[in-house]
Amino acid sequence: MELRRALVRAAVSRPGVLLAVSPGATRQRLAVEAELARRGWPCVSGPTETDLLVIVGDREGGGGGGEGWESDWVAGLWQGIPAPKARVWVMDPERTADALDSGLADLERGEHEDDHPHDEHDEHHEHHEHHEHHEHQQNDDTAPHSDHSGHDMHGGRHGHAGHDMGVVEGLPMADRADDRDGLRLDVLHVPLGPVLADWPAGLVLRLTLQGDIVQEVTVEPVTTPPSPHPPFWDEPWLRTAADEHVSRGDAARRLCAAHLDSLGRFFAVAGWDDMAARTRHVRDRALAGATAAELTSLVSPLIRRAQRSRTLRWLTTGLGAMPAEQARQRGVTGPALVADGDVYSRMLVWLDAVGRSAAACDVTEALDAAEVVGPRGRLDTPVPPSRALLDSLPRLLEGTEFACARIIVASLDPDLDELTHVPAPRSVHSHG
């Protein structure tokens, strides 16, 4: 009993939060992440570290969720979390703080160690992993740690998260097959997602590995009901295409925040936790309405640090190369096309766009209805830009080391919200 009380006291003082975000719930996720950062509650990467499970999205659809969303994997997540534990469901961004307070109270009382989560609450954690073992060794906080990707993406928390979180029960099964050198190696079938730290919400990748090498990749987005709401990051351009007035400054602000969100995820996966946290703070300031002058003063040092990091360049150069011609053939139209290169090149494109869009956040003139290029690419085509990014993943990942897979995914950062909003491509295409 005393041990149990001690565990409850520790959990309540600073609960470890696991975020389970459904496609279409970006607005809610951002509200949850900002509130978690304000409280200083740590985000964890797997059920065994979790005190509070926060499920983000609308259970009725139109923002993710639905009974299938819960039954498919939330139940498995919940079963894998040791007591004491609690869970809440966040649907309304305005009630994020109330949801977290309710979850904390339930955790203290031990009331939610059985089943049903509160369906009145909504929250999201941007899956920011714990790497204290790296942080206390970090003498130069201007660079990520070169051993992070190998440790956590292969044999570490990333590798096991897919199994712990209910995609596959138990450990992967191993077969035998010839590898590219003719050797007989174990064949492992490893799922990544849909709940994984710093991972696109709703994405499941099923990898076939031989040794450390990815042999085959299957992309399986989680099926969710169609949403009547436009994808959060694409909203300004879709509204303009529907003949609504949107200022160029508002579109620039959303673009700036979108790329900062992607960069925060990218830095976290690369092991640069300090940079990831700072980037997300600036993202939140952009969404809160900071002026162009303030945003420019905030993003400029971030851009310089990232560009000057030799460790980051060393970690990412040569990974996931996608020349512009290949990108065009695959229907890619956004930053990945502009980058005309590898993971590092795509990061540089994001950084450049962040600097330019931050400076334009106060522009009041109307956005041109012909400018239908969102953060991931053109929105005036029948296929959402993130669909092309997802379709590109198998070719980019096959033949690479498993430790590199998550960095490559993070450098594309497909937004599965675009797949939930079925009317968006058709309505925008009619204006094109």
MIVEX-946706 format. One record per residue (C-alpha): x, y, z; residue number from 1. Coordinates in nm, 4 decimals, always signed. Each point is the difference from the previous one (the first is absolute). Layout:
% MIVEX-946706
node x: X y: Y z: Z num: NUM
...
% end
This chain:
% MIVEX-946706
node x: +0.0000 y: +0.0000 z: +0.0000 num: 1
node x: +0.2816 y: +0.2414 z: +0.0846 num: 2
node x: +0.1696 y: -0.0772 z: -0.3307 num: 3
node x: -0.3233 y: +0.0665 z: -0.1854 num: 4
node x: -0.0440 y: +0.3317 z: +0.1768 num: 5
node x: +0.3548 y: +0.0976 z: -0.0856 num: 6
node x: -0.0610 y: -0.0822 z: -0.3661 num: 7
node x: -0.3175 y: +0.2068 z: -0.0033 num: 8
node x: +0.1737 y: +0.2966 z: +0.1642 num: 9
node x: +0.2804 y: -0.0144 z: -0.2571 num: 10
node x: -0.2445 y: -0.0238 z: -0.2895 num: 11
node x: -0.2140 y: +0.2854 z: +0.1253 num: 12
node x: +0.2934 y: +0.2333 z: +0.0595 num: 13
node x: +0.1151 y: -0.0236 z: -0.3608 num: 14
node x: -0.1976 y: -0.2560 z: -0.2006 num: 15
node x: +0.1513 y: -0.1581 z: -0.3072 num: 16
node x: -0.2382 y: +0.0672 z: -0.2891 num: 17
node x: -0.0479 y: -0.2195 z: -0.3040 num: 18
node x: -0.1780 y: +0.1735 z: -0.2877 num: 19
node x: -0.2192 y: -0.2025 z: -0.2333 num: 20
node x: -0.1015 y: +0.2332 z: -0.2836 num: 21
node x: -0.2522 y: -0.0848 z: -0.2695 num: 22
node x: +0.0218 y: +0.1401 z: -0.3535 num: 23
node x: -0.1908 y: +0.3259 z: -0.0303 num: 24
node x: +0.0775 y: +0.1109 z: +0.3554 num: 25
node x: +0.2952 y: +0.2322 z: -0.0626 num: 26
node x: -0.1683 y: +0.3010 z: +0.1625 num: 27
node x: -0.0651 y: -0.2020 z: +0.3152 num: 28
node x: +0.3512 y: -0.1448 z: -0.0020 num: 29
node x: +0.1554 y: +0.3449 z: -0.0122 num: 30
node x: -0.2107 y: +0.1153 z: +0.2942 num: 31
node x: +0.1032 y: -0.3039 z: +0.2025 num: 32
node x: +0.3682 y: +0.0370 z: -0.0795 num: 33
node x: -0.0018 y: +0.3662 z: +0.0979 num: 34
node x: -0.1718 y: -0.0747 z: +0.3298 num: 35
node x: +0.2369 y: -0.2870 z: +0.0792 num: 36
node x: +0.2966 y: +0.2265 z: -0.0670 num: 37
node x: -0.1463 y: +0.2660 z: +0.2285 num: 38
node x: -0.0440 y: -0.2539 z: +0.2810 num: 39
node x: +0.3315 y: -0.1701 z: -0.0568 num: 40
node x: -0.1601 y: -0.3438 z: -0.0210 num: 41
node x: +0.2266 y: -0.2439 z: -0.1841 num: 42
node x: -0.1148 y: -0.1818 z: -0.3105 num: 43
node x: +0.0939 y: -0.3660 z: -0.0121 num: 44
node x: +0.0540 y: -0.2349 z: -0.2890 num: 45
node x: -0.1708 y: -0.3193 z: +0.1137 num: 46
node x: -0.2649 y: -0.1500 z: +0.2307 num: 47
node x: +0.2439 y: -0.1269 z: +0.2627 num: 48
node x: +0.1029 y: +0.3594 z: +0.0782 num: 49
node x: -0.3520 y: +0.1397 z: -0.0046 num: 50
node x: -0.2036 y: +0.1388 z: +0.2886 num: 51
node x: -0.2593 y: +0.1908 z: -0.2037 num: 52
node x: -0.1253 y: -0.1055 z: -0.3427 num: 53
node x: -0.1345 y: +0.2968 z: -0.1959 num: 54
node x: -0.2078 y: -0.0952 z: -0.3039 num: 55
node x: -0.0354 y: +0.2883 z: -0.2426 num: 56
node x: -0.2824 y: +0.0184 z: -0.2524 num: 57
node x: -0.3754 y: -0.0029 z: -0.0475 num: 58
node x: -0.1569 y: -0.3363 z: +0.0835 num: 59
node x: -0.2844 y: +0.0720 z: -0.2417 num: 60
node x: +0.2300 y: +0.0563 z: -0.2983 num: 61
node x: +0.0722 y: +0.3298 z: -0.1702 num: 62
node x: +0.3267 y: +0.0327 z: +0.1845 num: 63
node x: +0.0992 y: -0.3594 z: +0.0249 num: 64
node x: -0.1228 y: -0.2589 z: +0.2401 num: 65
node x: -0.3179 y: -0.1955 z: -0.0189 num: 66
node x: -0.0647 y: -0.3327 z: +0.1646 num: 67
node x: +0.2323 y: -0.1777 z: -0.2438 num: 68
node x: +0.2828 y: +0.2376 z: +0.0827 num: 69
node x: -0.0381 y: -0.0839 z: +0.3679 num: 70
node x: -0.0573 y: -0.3733 z: -0.0326 num: 71
node x: +0.2844 y: -0.0590 z: -0.2430 num: 72
node x: +0.2858 y: +0.1149 z: +0.2178 num: 73
node x: -0.0981 y: +0.2241 z: +0.2922 num: 74
node x: -0.1166 y: -0.3024 z: +0.1969 num: 75
node x: +0.3341 y: -0.1686 z: -0.0606 num: 76
node x: +0.1830 y: +0.3115 z: +0.1104 num: 77
node x: -0.1994 y: +0.0188 z: +0.3189 num: 78
node x: +0.0621 y: -0.3635 z: +0.0860 num: 79
node x: +0.3727 y: +0.0509 z: -0.0375 num: 80
node x: +0.0190 y: +0.2853 z: +0.2517 num: 81
node x: +0.0821 y: -0.1111 z: +0.3555 num: 82
node x: -0.1956 y: +0.1380 z: +0.2951 num: 83
node x: -0.0317 y: +0.2601 z: +0.1366 num: 84
node x: -0.1378 y: +0.1497 z: -0.3188 num: 85
node x: -0.2721 y: +0.2230 z: -0.1372 num: 86
node x: -0.1216 y: +0.1101 z: -0.3407 num: 87
node x: -0.1952 y: +0.2854 z: -0.1519 num: 88
node x: -0.1379 y: +0.0794 z: -0.3433 num: 89
node x: +0.0604 y: +0.3496 z: -0.1413 num: 90
node x: -0.2374 y: +0.1228 z: -0.2664 num: 91
node x: -0.0323 y: +0.3715 z: +0.0711 num: 92
node x: +0.3273 y: +0.2000 z: -0.0065 num: 93
node x: -0.1562 y: +0.2579 z: +0.2337 num: 94
node x: -0.0463 y: -0.2659 z: +0.2678 num: 95
node x: +0.3503 y: -0.1417 z: -0.0087 num: 96
node x: +0.0966 y: +0.1317 z: +0.3434 num: 97
node x: -0.3218 y: -0.1377 z: +0.1519 num: 98
node x: +0.0673 y: -0.3393 z: -0.1561 num: 99
node x: +0.3509 y: -0.0167 z: +0.1432 num: 100
node x: -0.1223 y: +0.1094 z: +0.3422 num: 101
node x: -0.2674 y: -0.2707 z: -0.0119 num: 102
node x: +0.2545 y: -0.2632 z: -0.0994 num: 103
node x: +0.2309 y: +0.1065 z: +0.2817 num: 104
node x: -0.2836 y: -0.0234 z: +0.2518 num: 105
node x: -0.0962 y: -0.3459 z: -0.1276 num: 106
node x: +0.3617 y: -0.1091 z: +0.0215 num: 107
node x: +0.0183 y: +0.1076 z: +0.3619 num: 108
node x: -0.3243 y: -0.1807 z: +0.0851 num: 109
node x: +0.0855 y: -0.3047 z: -0.2091 num: 110
node x: -0.3469 y: +0.0059 z: -0.1554 num: 111
node x: +0.0936 y: -0.0767 z: -0.3597 num: 112
node x: +0.1988 y: -0.3148 z: +0.0327 num: 113
node x: -0.2727 y: -0.2002 z: -0.1690 num: 114
node x: -0.1661 y: +0.1197 z: -0.3188 num: 115
node x: -0.1835 y: +0.2960 z: -0.1313 num: 116
node x: +0.1842 y: +0.3261 z: -0.0635 num: 117
node x: -0.1670 y: +0.3397 z: +0.0407 num: 118
node x: -0.1474 y: +0.0785 z: -0.3382 num: 119
node x: -0.0484 y: +0.3637 z: +0.0919 num: 120
node x: +0.3673 y: +0.0823 z: -0.0064 num: 121
node x: +0.2656 y: +0.0340 z: -0.2644 num: 122
node x: +0.3694 y: +0.0340 z: -0.0012 num: 123
node x: +0.3048 y: -0.0668 z: -0.2034 num: 124
node x: +0.3633 y: -0.0442 z: +0.0645 num: 125
node x: +0.2436 y: +0.0570 z: -0.2708 num: 126
node x: +0.1895 y: -0.3175 z: +0.0503 num: 127
node x: +0.3107 y: +0.1423 z: +0.1545 num: 128
node x: +0.2156 y: -0.2757 z: +0.1322 num: 129
node x: +0.1918 y: -0.0223 z: +0.3245 num: 130
node x: +0.3686 y: -0.0125 z: -0.0596 num: 131
node x: +0.1359 y: +0.1110 z: +0.3363 num: 132
node x: +0.2855 y: -0.2393 z: -0.0535 num: 133
node x: +0.0975 y: +0.2240 z: -0.2890 num: 134
node x: -0.0964 y: +0.3339 z: +0.1507 num: 135
node x: +0.2266 y: -0.0171 z: +0.3020 num: 136
node x: +0.2940 y: -0.0794 z: -0.2282 num: 137
node x: -0.0734 y: +0.2890 z: -0.2326 num: 138
node x: +0.2973 y: +0.2351 z: +0.0249 num: 139
node x: -0.0800 y: +0.1812 z: -0.3240 num: 140
node x: -0.3733 y: +0.0596 z: -0.0244 num: 141
node x: +0.0337 y: +0.1314 z: -0.3528 num: 142
node x: +0.0222 y: -0.3476 z: -0.1505 num: 143
node x: -0.1895 y: -0.3275 z: +0.0218 num: 144
node x: +0.1626 y: -0.3150 z: +0.1272 num: 145
node x: +0.1414 y: -0.2201 z: -0.2682 num: 146
node x: -0.0903 y: -0.3226 z: +0.1821 num: 147
node x: -0.3690 y: +0.0810 z: +0.0468 num: 148
node x: -0.1422 y: -0.1331 z: -0.3213 num: 149
node x: +0.1836 y: -0.3274 z: +0.0255 num: 150
node x: -0.0937 y: -0.0514 z: +0.3641 num: 151
node x: -0.3664 y: +0.0869 z: +0.0037 num: 152
node x: -0.0987 y: -0.0988 z: -0.3490 num: 153
node x: +0.1638 y: -0.3390 z: +0.0116 num: 154
node x: -0.0469 y: -0.2123 z: +0.3068 num: 155
node x: -0.1136 y: +0.2961 z: +0.2078 num: 156
node x: -0.3346 y: +0.1521 z: +0.0782 num: 157
node x: -0.0912 y: +0.0820 z: -0.3565 num: 158
node x: +0.0412 y: -0.3553 z: -0.1132 num: 159
node x: -0.2233 y: -0.1412 z: +0.2700 num: 160
node x: -0.2620 y: +0.2705 z: +0.0031 num: 161
node x: -0.1961 y: -0.1535 z: -0.2823 num: 162
node x: -0.0346 y: -0.3261 z: +0.1879 num: 163
node x: -0.0702 y: +0.1554 z: +0.3384 num: 164
node x: -0.2695 y: +0.2197 z: -0.1452 num: 165
node x: -0.2226 y: -0.2720 z: -0.1290 num: 166
node x: +0.0828 y: -0.0124 z: -0.3705 num: 167
node x: +0.1453 y: -0.3458 z: +0.0504 num: 168
node x: -0.0337 y: -0.2061 z: +0.3141 num: 169
node x: +0.3255 y: -0.1388 z: +0.1330 num: 170
node x: +0.3364 y: -0.0011 z: -0.1707 num: 171
node x: +0.0649 y: -0.0138 z: -0.3755 num: 172
node x: +0.0371 y: -0.3432 z: -0.1485 num: 173
node x: +0.3216 y: -0.0861 z: -0.1784 num: 174
node x: +0.0332 y: -0.2082 z: -0.3157 num: 175
node x: +0.3104 y: -0.0706 z: -0.2055 num: 176
node x: +0.0829 y: +0.1278 z: -0.3462 num: 177
node x: +0.2968 y: +0.0870 z: -0.2175 num: 178
node x: +0.1104 y: +0.3607 z: +0.0309 num: 179
node x: +0.1576 y: +0.2051 z: -0.2782 num: 180
node x: +0.3395 y: -0.1632 z: +0.0628 num: 181
node x: -0.1390 y: -0.3521 z: -0.0124 num: 182
node x: +0.0173 y: -0.0530 z: +0.3765 num: 183
node x: -0.2797 y: -0.1623 z: +0.1967 num: 184
node x: -0.1339 y: +0.2649 z: +0.2384 num: 185
node x: -0.3032 y: +0.0314 z: +0.2223 num: 186
node x: -0.2985 y: +0.1668 z: -0.1617 num: 187
node x: -0.1889 y: +0.2212 z: +0.2440 num: 188
node x: -0.3394 y: +0.1551 z: -0.0627 num: 189
node x: -0.0059 y: +0.3238 z: +0.1961 num: 190
node x: -0.2898 y: +0.2489 z: +0.0181 num: 191
node x: +0.0532 y: +0.3685 z: +0.0698 num: 192
node x: -0.3022 y: +0.2018 z: +0.1165 num: 193
node x: -0.2693 y: +0.1058 z: +0.0252 num: 194
node x: +0.0912 y: +0.1312 z: +0.3479 num: 195
node x: +0.3657 y: +0.0841 z: +0.0092 num: 196
node x: +0.1933 y: +0.2964 z: +0.1289 num: 197
node x: +0.0582 y: +0.2709 z: -0.2617 num: 198
node x: -0.1904 y: -0.1951 z: -0.2621 num: 199
node x: -0.2702 y: +0.1017 z: -0.2515 num: 200
node x: -0.3382 y: -0.0582 z: +0.1637 num: 201
node x: -0.1757 y: -0.3051 z: -0.1420 num: 202
node x: +0.2925 y: -0.1383 z: -0.2006 num: 203
node x: +0.0952 y: -0.3674 z: +0.0161 num: 204
node x: +0.3058 y: -0.1323 z: -0.1811 num: 205
node x: +0.0572 y: -0.3737 z: -0.0157 num: 206
node x: +0.3674 y: -0.0704 z: -0.0593 num: 207
node x: +0.1674 y: -0.3231 z: -0.0985 num: 208
node x: +0.3560 y: -0.0021 z: +0.1327 num: 209
node x: +0.2981 y: -0.2223 z: -0.0598 num: 210
node x: +0.2644 y: +0.0894 z: +0.2490 num: 211
node x: +0.0007 y: +0.3790 z: +0.0170 num: 212
node x: -0.1227 y: +0.0486 z: -0.3570 num: 213
node x: -0.3554 y: +0.0851 z: -0.1035 num: 214
node x: -0.0976 y: -0.2400 z: -0.2776 num: 215
node x: -0.3687 y: +0.0821 z: -0.0505 num: 216
node x: -0.2384 y: +0.2728 z: +0.1140 num: 217
node x: -0.3782 y: +0.0060 z: +0.0044 num: 218
node x: -0.1762 y: +0.3287 z: +0.0765 num: 219
node x: -0.3303 y: -0.0395 z: +0.1859 num: 220
node x: -0.1690 y: +0.3238 z: +0.1096 num: 221
node x: -0.2496 y: -0.0531 z: +0.2795 num: 222
node x: -0.3538 y: +0.0064 z: -0.1361 num: 223
node x: -0.2094 y: +0.2794 z: +0.1482 num: 224
node x: -0.3363 y: +0.1526 z: -0.0986 num: 225
node x: +0.0126 y: +0.2885 z: -0.2485 num: 226
node x: +0.0270 y: +0.3385 z: +0.1669 num: 227
node x: -0.2125 y: +0.3024 z: -0.0992 num: 228
node x: +0.2752 y: +0.2293 z: +0.1250 num: 229
node x: +0.2946 y: +0.1027 z: -0.2180 num: 230
node x: +0.3432 y: -0.1211 z: +0.1099 num: 231
node x: +0.1312 y: +0.2473 z: +0.2570 num: 232
node x: +0.3258 y: +0.0776 z: -0.1792 num: 233
node x: -0.1703 y: +0.0400 z: -0.3411 num: 234
node x: -0.2915 y: +0.2080 z: +0.1251 num: 235
node x: +0.1024 y: +0.3502 z: -0.1250 num: 236
node x: +0.0515 y: -0.1150 z: -0.3582 num: 237
node x: -0.3133 y: -0.2130 z: -0.0087 num: 238
node x: -0.2060 y: +0.2897 z: +0.1359 num: 239
node x: +0.1438 y: +0.2302 z: -0.2653 num: 240
node x: -0.0822 y: -0.2532 z: -0.2699 num: 241
node x: -0.3581 y: +0.0037 z: +0.1331 num: 242
node x: -0.0105 y: +0.3780 z: -0.0597 num: 243
node x: +0.0489 y: +0.0992 z: +0.3644 num: 244
node x: +0.2228 y: +0.2930 z: +0.0894 num: 245
node x: +0.3309 y: -0.1086 z: +0.1526 num: 246
node x: +0.2943 y: +0.2362 z: +0.0383 num: 247
node x: +0.3438 y: -0.0897 z: -0.1247 num: 248
node x: +0.1232 y: +0.0544 z: +0.3538 num: 249
node x: -0.2383 y: -0.2592 z: +0.1435 num: 250
node x: +0.1109 y: -0.2524 z: -0.2603 num: 251
node x: +0.3659 y: +0.0792 z: +0.0700 num: 252
node x: -0.0580 y: -0.0460 z: +0.3731 num: 253
node x: -0.1606 y: -0.3408 z: -0.0537 num: 254
node x: +0.2810 y: -0.1035 z: -0.2357 num: 255
node x: +0.2625 y: +0.1115 z: +0.2496 num: 256
node x: -0.1657 y: -0.1940 z: +0.2825 num: 257
node x: -0.0471 y: -0.3088 z: -0.2189 num: 258
node x: +0.3681 y: -0.0173 z: -0.0914 num: 259
node x: +0.1041 y: +0.0668 z: +0.3610 num: 260
node x: -0.2243 y: -0.2898 z: +0.1023 num: 261
node x: +0.1720 y: -0.2247 z: -0.2540 num: 262
node x: +0.3445 y: +0.1222 z: +0.1067 num: 263
node x: -0.0810 y: -0.0643 z: +0.3654 num: 264
node x: -0.0848 y: -0.3596 z: -0.0836 num: 265
node x: +0.3095 y: -0.0294 z: -0.2196 num: 266
node x: +0.2364 y: +0.1316 z: +0.2682 num: 267
node x: -0.1546 y: -0.2289 z: +0.2623 num: 268
node x: +0.0468 y: -0.3090 z: -0.2170 num: 269
node x: +0.3601 y: +0.1046 z: -0.0663 num: 270
node x: +0.0594 y: +0.0159 z: +0.3753 num: 271
node x: +0.0214 y: +0.3782 z: +0.0339 num: 272
node x: -0.2565 y: +0.0338 z: +0.2787 num: 273
node x: +0.0951 y: +0.3512 z: +0.1081 num: 274
node x: -0.0372 y: +0.1288 z: -0.3546 num: 275
node x: -0.3294 y: -0.1842 z: -0.0428 num: 276
node x: -0.1450 y: +0.1620 z: +0.3134 num: 277
node x: +0.1114 y: +0.3480 z: -0.1062 num: 278
node x: -0.1377 y: -0.0483 z: -0.3484 num: 279
node x: -0.3391 y: -0.1033 z: +0.1362 num: 280
node x: -0.0033 y: +0.3014 z: +0.2296 num: 281
node x: +0.0466 y: +0.2295 z: -0.3002 num: 282
node x: -0.2711 y: -0.1939 z: -0.1864 num: 283
node x: -0.2386 y: +0.0701 z: +0.2862 num: 284
node x: +0.0925 y: +0.3694 z: -0.0027 num: 285
node x: -0.0753 y: +0.0143 z: -0.3725 num: 286
node x: -0.3416 y: -0.1563 z: +0.0509 num: 287
node x: -0.0669 y: +0.2342 z: +0.2930 num: 288
node x: +0.0328 y: +0.3037 z: -0.2268 num: 289
node x: +0.3546 y: +0.1232 z: +0.0583 num: 290
node x: +0.1011 y: +0.2901 z: -0.2240 num: 291
node x: +0.2311 y: -0.0442 z: -0.2956 num: 292
node x: +0.2753 y: +0.1810 z: +0.1896 num: 293
node x: -0.0289 y: -0.2321 z: +0.3005 num: 294
node x: -0.0170 y: -0.3120 z: -0.2134 num: 295
node x: +0.3005 y: +0.1053 z: -0.2044 num: 296
node x: +0.1991 y: +0.0570 z: +0.3173 num: 297
node x: -0.1001 y: -0.3473 z: +0.1215 num: 298
node x: +0.0550 y: -0.1995 z: -0.3177 num: 299
node x: +0.3299 y: +0.1595 z: -0.1049 num: 300
node x: +0.2121 y: -0.1638 z: +0.2739 num: 301
node x: -0.1742 y: -0.3341 z: -0.0571 num: 302
node x: +0.0799 y: +0.0145 z: -0.3704 num: 303
node x: +0.3636 y: +0.0893 z: +0.0676 num: 304
node x: +0.0451 y: -0.2808 z: +0.2542 num: 305
node x: -0.1452 y: -0.2614 z: -0.2337 num: 306
node x: +0.2011 y: +0.1187 z: -0.2994 num: 307
node x: +0.3247 y: +0.0071 z: +0.1979 num: 308
node x: -0.0375 y: -0.3405 z: +0.1639 num: 309
node x: +0.2660 y: -0.2251 z: -0.1465 num: 310
node x: -0.1367 y: -0.2964 z: +0.1944 num: 311
node x: -0.3456 y: +0.0417 z: -0.1501 num: 312
node x: +0.1514 y: +0.0261 z: -0.3460 num: 313
node x: +0.2040 y: -0.3141 z: +0.0614 num: 314
node x: -0.3042 y: -0.1908 z: +0.1292 num: 315
node x: -0.2300 y: +0.0855 z: -0.2886 num: 316
node x: +0.2021 y: +0.0643 z: -0.3161 num: 317
node x: -0.0560 y: -0.2712 z: -0.2592 num: 318
node x: -0.3105 y: -0.1454 z: +0.1650 num: 319
node x: -0.3235 y: -0.0370 z: -0.1921 num: 320
node x: +0.1200 y: +0.1619 z: -0.3211 num: 321
node x: -0.2840 y: +0.1011 z: -0.2326 num: 322
node x: +0.1153 y: +0.2002 z: -0.3043 num: 323
node x: -0.2496 y: +0.2488 z: -0.1396 num: 324
node x: -0.0676 y: -0.2114 z: -0.3078 num: 325
node x: -0.0962 y: -0.2999 z: +0.2141 num: 326
node x: -0.2116 y: +0.2240 z: +0.2202 num: 327
node x: -0.1915 y: +0.1272 z: -0.3035 num: 328
node x: -0.0583 y: -0.3537 z: -0.1256 num: 329
node x: -0.1484 y: -0.0909 z: +0.3381 num: 330
node x: -0.2276 y: +0.3045 z: +0.0043 num: 331
node x: +0.1908 y: +0.1805 z: +0.2767 num: 332
node x: -0.0544 y: +0.3758 z: -0.0247 num: 333
node x: +0.1129 y: +0.1621 z: +0.3250 num: 334
node x: +0.3257 y: +0.0535 z: +0.1910 num: 335
node x: +0.1191 y: -0.3514 z: -0.0826 num: 336
node x: -0.0074 y: +0.0945 z: -0.3690 num: 337
node x: +0.1722 y: +0.3330 z: +0.0585 num: 338
node x: +0.2719 y: -0.1688 z: +0.2085 num: 339
node x: +0.1105 y: -0.2169 z: -0.2940 num: 340
node x: +0.2028 y: -0.2184 z: +0.2331 num: 341
node x: +0.0335 y: -0.1760 z: +0.3319 num: 342
node x: -0.1279 y: +0.0344 z: +0.3560 num: 343
node x: +0.2395 y: +0.2846 z: +0.0744 num: 344
node x: -0.1086 y: +0.1888 z: -0.3115 num: 345
node x: -0.3647 y: -0.0289 z: +0.0981 num: 346
node x: +0.0776 y: +0.1420 z: +0.3446 num: 347
node x: +0.1760 y: +0.2985 z: -0.1610 num: 348
node x: -0.3070 y: +0.0697 z: -0.2146 num: 349
node x: -0.2190 y: +0.0026 z: +0.3113 num: 350
node x: +0.2407 y: +0.2373 z: +0.1765 num: 351
node x: +0.0006 y: +0.2389 z: -0.2945 num: 352
node x: -0.3801 y: -0.0027 z: -0.0180 num: 353
node x: -0.0256 y: +0.0647 z: +0.3746 num: 354
node x: +0.2189 y: +0.3091 z: -0.0264 num: 355
node x: -0.1900 y: +0.1450 z: -0.2959 num: 356
node x: -0.3467 y: -0.0749 z: +0.1352 num: 357
node x: +0.0791 y: +0.1367 z: +0.3471 num: 358
node x: +0.0923 y: +0.3336 z: -0.1572 num: 359
node x: -0.3299 y: +0.0090 z: -0.1927 num: 360
node x: -0.2402 y: -0.0709 z: +0.2878 num: 361
node x: -0.1279 y: +0.3577 z: +0.0223 num: 362
node x: -0.0839 y: +0.0459 z: -0.3703 num: 363
node x: -0.3657 y: +0.0965 z: -0.0319 num: 364
node x: -0.0620 y: -0.0248 z: -0.3743 num: 365
node x: -0.2196 y: -0.2854 z: -0.1162 num: 366
node x: +0.1422 y: -0.3378 z: -0.0880 num: 367
node x: -0.0323 y: -0.0717 z: -0.3707 num: 368
node x: -0.2511 y: -0.2778 z: -0.0688 num: 369
node x: +0.2457 y: -0.1421 z: -0.2521 num: 370
node x: +0.2579 y: -0.0550 z: +0.2744 num: 371
node x: -0.1118 y: -0.3418 z: +0.1139 num: 372
node x: +0.3295 y: -0.1377 z: +0.1246 num: 373
node x: -0.0197 y: -0.1134 z: +0.3627 num: 374
node x: +0.2813 y: -0.1195 z: +0.2254 num: 375
node x: +0.0174 y: -0.3441 z: -0.1677 num: 376
node x: -0.0646 y: +0.1088 z: -0.3578 num: 377
node x: -0.2643 y: +0.0962 z: -0.2525 num: 378
node x: -0.3620 y: -0.0214 z: +0.1044 num: 379
node x: -0.1525 y: +0.0448 z: -0.3473 num: 380
node x: +0.0526 y: -0.3594 z: -0.1081 num: 381
node x: -0.2320 y: -0.2986 z: +0.0427 num: 382
node x: +0.2476 y: -0.1693 z: +0.2366 num: 383
node x: +0.0981 y: +0.1593 z: +0.3330 num: 384
node x: +0.3721 y: +0.0833 z: +0.0157 num: 385
node x: +0.0557 y: -0.2285 z: +0.2986 num: 386
node x: -0.1306 y: -0.2938 z: -0.2029 num: 387
node x: +0.2965 y: +0.0437 z: -0.2334 num: 388
node x: +0.2357 y: +0.0181 z: +0.2992 num: 389
node x: -0.1426 y: -0.3237 z: +0.1390 num: 390
node x: +0.0306 y: -0.1666 z: -0.3389 num: 391
node x: +0.3680 y: +0.1021 z: -0.0085 num: 392
node x: +0.0884 y: -0.1630 z: +0.3305 num: 393
node x: +0.0522 y: -0.3619 z: -0.1152 num: 394
node x: +0.2565 y: +0.0960 z: -0.2639 num: 395
node x: +0.1803 y: +0.2305 z: +0.2423 num: 396
node x: +0.0111 y: -0.2488 z: +0.2862 num: 397
node x: +0.0720 y: -0.3283 z: -0.1761 num: 398
node x: +0.3697 y: -0.0807 z: +0.0124 num: 399
node x: +0.0726 y: +0.2431 z: +0.2844 num: 400
node x: +0.1040 y: -0.0793 z: +0.3555 num: 401
node x: -0.2863 y: -0.0313 z: +0.2465 num: 402
node x: +0.1630 y: +0.2656 z: +0.2201 num: 403
node x: -0.0485 y: +0.2514 z: -0.2830 num: 404
node x: -0.3641 y: -0.0743 z: -0.0764 num: 405
node x: -0.1548 y: +0.2399 z: +0.2497 num: 406
node x: +0.2262 y: +0.2878 z: -0.1026 num: 407
node x: -0.1070 y: -0.0464 z: -0.3625 num: 408
node x: -0.3683 y: -0.0055 z: +0.0974 num: 409
node x: +0.0465 y: +0.3123 z: +0.2133 num: 410
node x: +0.1656 y: +0.1829 z: -0.2907 num: 411
node x: -0.3191 y: -0.0436 z: -0.2060 num: 412
node x: -0.2474 y: +0.0299 z: +0.2888 num: 413
node x: -0.3144 y: -0.1003 z: -0.1922 num: 414
node x: -0.3174 y: +0.1474 z: +0.1437 num: 415
node x: -0.2674 y: -0.2693 z: +0.0126 num: 416
node x: -0.2611 y: +0.2649 z: +0.0793 num: 417
node x: +0.0035 y: +0.0609 z: -0.3755 num: 418
node x: -0.1229 y: -0.3547 z: -0.0549 num: 419
node x: -0.2948 y: +0.0378 z: +0.2390 num: 420
node x: -0.1432 y: +0.3059 z: -0.1769 num: 421
node x: -0.1389 y: -0.1612 z: -0.3131 num: 422
node x: -0.1736 y: +0.3105 z: -0.1473 num: 423
node x: +0.3134 y: +0.2161 z: +0.0154 num: 424
node x: +0.1724 y: -0.1138 z: -0.3216 num: 425
node x: -0.3242 y: +0.0080 z: -0.1987 num: 426
node x: -0.1114 y: +0.3451 z: +0.1190 num: 427
node x: +0.3404 y: +0.1556 z: -0.0535 num: 428
node x: +0.0400 y: -0.1701 z: -0.3373 num: 429
node x: -0.3213 y: +0.1586 z: -0.1192 num: 430
node x: +0.1593 y: +0.3422 z: +0.0543 num: 431
node x: +0.3178 y: -0.1020 z: -0.1719 num: 432
% end
